[in-house]
């Protein structure tokens, strides 16, 4: 009997997750069976149950392949908020990182499309809803921590509780991604995201650095001409 190595097991697990991604995107989660996934991956239902408890467990593992790096980035922002040079900019950068990954990474886009538009929170997927709520609450808590430190640094008083401000920022990012996934050609996710987030943070009362002007080569100095006036800016 051939012994399966850890590498073999990992390869099988990843092939199952890859198959699930594509089938969920094509047919929806509820209309895709575990047997469909096993066939697509070239293996058996037994292999699925070796790696995953049920469809919800498989779905959550599929999500974690793309969300854990984003969660780690935000966690790092919150963890170092009290020591970083500018916690507000670090928070903004982590939000922009999520938008950039969504816009430029095909797997992230596919998984987010499944999670946003192709899943129903029916009884067998209760664990998916629980995981979604857990991630949302954790992300909001980390965002709140970074905002609270930014408020302390700038010594400002927000017009709303910090928790509410964190919720608003989460809704902006989540809403941008959901709407962009409906029609990626409708707007530039990263550019619109940057403008929207900056406007929101400025509206809260935070001071943001001016946008960096594009680098320009200085023109050659012209000879002065009598009675000539340079045009205004």
C-alpha positions as CSV (number, residue, x, y, z in Angstrom):
1,X,0.0,0.0,0.0
2,X,1.4,3.4,-1.0
3,X,1.7,5.7,2.0
4,X,0.4,9.2,1.5
5,X,2.8,12.0,2.4
6,X,1.9,15.3,3.9
7,X,2.6,16.9,0.5
8,X,0.2,14.5,-1.2
9,X,-2.5,15.4,1.4
10,X,-1.9,19.1,1.0
11,X,-2.1,18.8,-2.8
12,X,-5.4,16.9,-2.5
13,X,-6.8,19.5,-0.1
14,X,-5.8,22.4,-2.4
15,X,-7.3,20.6,-5.4
16,X,-10.6,20.2,-3.5
17,X,-10.6,23.9,-2.6
18,X,-9.7,24.9,-6.2
19,X,-12.6,22.8,-7.5
20,X,-15.0,24.3,-4.9
21,X,-14.0,27.8,-5.9
22,X,-14.8,27.3,-9.5
23,X,-18.0,25.3,-9.0
24,X,-19.4,27.6,-6.4
25,X,-18.8,30.6,-8.7
26,X,-20.4,28.8,-11.7
27,X,-23.4,27.2,-10.0
28,X,-23.8,28.7,-6.6
29,X,-23.0,27.1,-3.3
30,X,-26.4,25.5,-2.6
31,X,-26.5,23.9,-6.1
32,X,-23.0,22.4,-5.8
33,X,-22.7,19.1,-4.0
34,X,-19.7,17.6,-2.3
35,X,-19.8,14.8,-4.9
36,X,-19.6,17.5,-7.6
37,X,-16.5,18.9,-6.0
38,X,-14.9,15.5,-5.6
39,X,-15.4,14.7,-9.3
40,X,-14.1,18.0,-10.4
41,X,-11.0,17.5,-8.2
42,X,-10.5,14.0,-9.6
43,X,-10.9,12.3,-6.2
44,X,-13.7,10.9,-4.0
45,X,-16.2,12.1,-1.3
46,X,-14.1,10.2,1.2
47,X,-11.2,12.5,0.5
48,X,-13.5,15.5,1.2
49,X,-14.5,14.1,4.6
50,X,-10.8,13.3,5.3
51,X,-10.0,17.0,5.1
52,X,-13.4,18.8,5.9
53,X,-16.2,18.1,8.3
54,X,-18.9,19.3,5.8
55,X,-19.6,21.8,3.1
56,X,-19.5,24.7,5.5
57,X,-16.1,23.7,6.8
58,X,-14.9,23.4,3.2
59,X,-16.4,26.8,2.3
60,X,-14.7,28.5,5.3
61,X,-11.3,26.9,4.4
62,X,-11.8,28.3,0.9
63,X,-12.4,31.8,2.3
64,X,-9.5,31.7,4.7
65,X,-7.0,31.1,1.8
66,X,-7.6,34.7,0.7
67,X,-8.9,36.4,3.8
68,X,-6.3,35.4,6.4
69,X,-3.5,37.5,4.8
70,X,-5.9,40.5,4.8
71,X,-6.9,39.8,8.4
72,X,-3.3,39.5,9.4
73,X,-2.5,42.9,7.8
74,X,-5.3,44.6,9.7
75,X,-4.3,42.8,13.0
76,X,-0.8,44.1,12.6
77,X,-2.1,47.6,12.1
78,X,-4.1,47.4,15.3
79,X,-1.3,45.7,17.2
80,X,1.2,48.4,16.4
81,X,-1.2,51.4,16.5
82,X,0.4,52.8,19.6
83,X,3.9,52.7,18.3
84,X,3.6,53.3,14.6
85,X,4.4,56.8,13.2
86,X,0.9,57.4,11.9
87,X,-1.8,54.8,12.9
88,X,-4.4,56.5,10.6
89,X,-2.3,56.1,7.5
90,X,-1.4,52.5,8.5
91,X,-5.1,51.8,8.8
92,X,-5.9,53.4,5.5
93,X,-3.1,51.4,3.9
94,X,-4.5,48.1,5.2
95,X,-7.9,49.1,3.7
96,X,-6.3,49.9,0.4
97,X,-4.4,46.6,0.5
98,X,-7.8,44.8,0.7
99,X,-9.1,46.7,-2.3
100,X,-5.9,46.2,-4.3
101,X,-6.0,42.4,-3.7
102,X,-9.6,42.2,-4.7
103,X,-9.0,44.2,-7.9
104,X,-5.8,42.5,-9.0
105,X,-5.8,39.0,-7.7
106,X,-8.1,36.6,-9.7
107,X,-8.5,34.1,-6.8
108,X,-9.4,36.8,-4.3
109,X,-12.0,38.2,-6.7
110,X,-13.5,34.8,-7.4
111,X,-13.7,33.9,-3.7
112,X,-15.2,37.2,-2.8
113,X,-17.8,36.9,-5.6
114,X,-18.8,33.5,-4.2
115,X,-19.0,34.8,-0.6
116,X,-21.0,37.9,-1.7
117,X,-23.3,36.7,-4.4
118,X,-23.3,32.9,-4.5
119,X,-24.0,31.7,-1.0
120,X,-27.2,31.4,1.1
121,X,-27.1,31.2,4.9
122,X,-29.3,28.1,5.0
123,X,-29.2,25.6,7.9
124,X,-26.2,23.6,6.5
125,X,-24.2,26.8,6.1
126,X,-24.8,28.2,9.6
127,X,-21.1,27.8,10.4
128,X,-20.4,30.0,7.4
129,X,-22.6,32.8,8.8
130,X,-21.0,32.4,12.2
131,X,-17.5,32.7,10.7
132,X,-18.6,35.7,8.7
133,X,-19.9,37.4,11.8
134,X,-16.7,36.5,13.7
135,X,-14.5,38.0,11.1
136,X,-16.6,41.1,10.8
137,X,-16.6,41.7,14.5
138,X,-12.8,41.1,14.8
139,X,-12.1,43.4,11.9
140,X,-14.3,46.1,13.4
141,X,-12.6,45.8,16.8
142,X,-9.2,46.1,15.2
143,X,-10.3,49.1,13.1
144,X,-11.8,50.7,16.2
145,X,-8.5,50.2,18.1
146,X,-6.5,52.0,15.3
147,X,-9.0,54.8,15.1
148,X,-9.0,55.3,18.8
149,X,-5.2,55.7,18.8
150,X,-5.5,58.1,15.9
151,X,-8.0,60.2,17.8
152,X,-5.7,60.2,20.8
153,X,-2.7,61.3,18.7
154,X,-4.6,64.1,16.9
155,X,-6.5,65.1,20.1
156,X,-9.8,65.5,18.3
157,X,-13.4,64.8,19.4
158,X,-15.4,62.7,16.9
159,X,-19.0,63.6,16.3
160,X,-19.9,59.9,16.9
161,X,-18.5,57.0,19.1
162,X,-15.3,55.5,17.8
163,X,-17.2,52.2,17.4
164,X,-19.7,53.8,15.1
165,X,-16.9,55.4,13.1
166,X,-15.3,52.0,12.7
167,X,-18.6,50.5,11.6
168,X,-18.9,53.2,8.9
169,X,-15.4,52.5,7.6
170,X,-16.2,48.8,7.4
171,X,-19.4,49.4,5.6
172,X,-17.6,51.6,3.0
173,X,-15.0,49.0,2.2
174,X,-17.6,46.1,2.2
175,X,-20.0,48.1,0.0
176,X,-17.3,49.1,-2.5
177,X,-16.2,45.5,-2.9
178,X,-19.8,44.2,-3.3
179,X,-20.7,46.8,-5.9
180,X,-17.5,46.5,-7.8
181,X,-18.0,42.7,-8.0
182,X,-21.4,43.3,-9.6
183,X,-19.8,45.2,-12.5
184,X,-15.9,45.6,-12.3
185,X,-16.1,47.9,-15.3
186,X,-18.3,50.4,-13.6
187,X,-15.6,52.1,-11.6
188,X,-11.9,51.8,-10.5
189,X,-12.1,50.1,-7.2
190,X,-8.7,51.3,-5.9
191,X,-9.1,54.9,-7.0
192,X,-12.7,55.2,-5.9
193,X,-11.9,53.5,-2.7
194,X,-9.0,55.9,-1.9
195,X,-11.2,58.9,-2.6
196,X,-14.1,57.6,-0.6
197,X,-12.1,56.5,2.4
198,X,-10.1,59.8,2.5
199,X,-13.3,61.8,2.3
200,X,-14.8,59.8,5.1
201,X,-11.8,60.1,7.4
202,X,-11.6,63.8,6.7
203,X,-15.3,64.2,7.5
204,X,-14.6,62.6,10.8
205,X,-12.1,65.3,11.5
206,X,-8.8,63.6,10.9
207,X,-6.0,65.4,9.2
208,X,-4.7,63.6,6.1
209,X,-1.5,64.4,4.3
210,X,-2.0,66.1,0.9
211,X,-1.9,63.8,-2.1
212,X,1.6,63.4,-3.4
213,X,2.0,65.3,-6.6
214,X,3.3,63.3,-9.6
215,X,7.0,63.8,-10.2
216,X,7.8,66.2,-12.9
217,X,11.0,67.1,-14.6
218,X,11.7,70.8,-14.1
219,X,11.5,72.7,-17.4
220,X,14.6,74.4,-18.8
221,X,14.8,78.0,-17.6
222,X,13.7,80.4,-20.4
223,X,15.4,83.7,-21.1
224,X,13.4,86.6,-19.6
225,X,11.4,88.5,-22.2
226,X,10.6,92.2,-21.7
227,X,7.0,93.0,-20.6
228,X,6.2,89.3,-20.7
229,X,3.9,87.9,-17.9
230,X,3.9,84.2,-17.0
231,X,0.4,82.7,-16.9
232,X,-1.1,82.1,-13.5
233,X,-1.3,78.5,-12.1
